[in-house]
């Protein structure tokens, strides 16, 4: 199996698996990884609509992971012994 086919399948599988994960943080990480692989695959083959869509999903996931991390830091800075459960995480 060619390497680009493996990359394409890996990205698709990670996106699907991410939808089954109950943890928001794990969902975002898996979805980010899968979307990044799918973006690379689509760019390589010139599939521009899907490259743009997956690239946008990558940016959305990066934003939410940053926000989740920031909110976790704020909750520990406020003296909480354990970070609040943020968005079900």
Order of alpha helices (4+ residues) and beta strands (2+ residues): alpha-alpha-alpha
